[in-house]
Amino acid sequence: MRMVCISRNNDIGVGLRFAGIQTFIIDEAENIVIKLKDLIKDEDVGIINVTEDVYDLCHEEIDKITQKNDFPLIIKIPNTK
């Protein structure tokens, strides 16, 4: 199982990449939802981290996904200030 992250912030992306976590920097809500749907289909992904700003932008779709699927886990992480 692997952990991935979707963020809109380059600083978070670079930091998590140094930790070995695959990170996707995506700005537009449409593209975030597409990436989420692709990631939940990938059986190798166990945890999807999303930053607060990504969650705020796409919270309705993320909530639908988490209600419908038990796995992978979708976890909201804080933004950098």
N, C-alpha and C positions, 0 to 999 in steps of 0.2 A: 504494500500500500504506500501511496505517496501523498504528500501534502502539496497543495498549490495555493496561490493567492491571486486575487483580482484586486487591483488598486488603480487609483487615478493619480497617484503620487509617485514620482520617480525615486524619491529618497527611500520610501518604504520598499519599493521594488528592488533597488540596489542592495539594501540591507538584508532583505530576505534571500536574495540570490547568493549573497556571501554565506548565508547559513545553509545553502543547498536546496532552497525551496524554489520551485519553478514559479515565476511571477509573470502575470500578464498586466501590462499597463494599458488601460482602455478608458477613454473619456466619454464616449457616447453610450447612452442607455441601451439603445438597440443592440449595439455590439456586445455590451456586457451580458445582456440576456441570451444572445446567441452563444457566447462563450460558456455561460453557465449550463445551458442545455447540452452543449457538447461535452462538458466535463462530467455531468451526472451520468452520461451514457458510458463513460470510460470506467471500466470495472477496476482499473488499477488506482483510481483516485479515491482516497479514504476521507480526506478533509479538504474542504475549500474554505480558505480564509477570505473574507471580503472586508475592506476597510469601511469605516463609518460613512464616508461620503458615497461610496458605491452602494451601500445598503440604503442610505437616504434617497438616492436617485432611483433605485429599482426595488424598493422594499415590498411592493405588492407582488411582483413576480417571484422574488426570493421567498416570501412567505408562502406562496402557492407551492413552490417547489419543496419546501421543507415540510409542509403539511401532507403532500402527496408521497414523498420519498423519505424513508428512514435513513437511507445511506446514499451518498456520502454526507457527512456532517457539514453544515454550512455555519461557520463561526464568524461573528463580527468582531473585528479588531480595531483599536483606536487609531486615529490619524495622528500624524506628527503635527506639532504646532508651529 
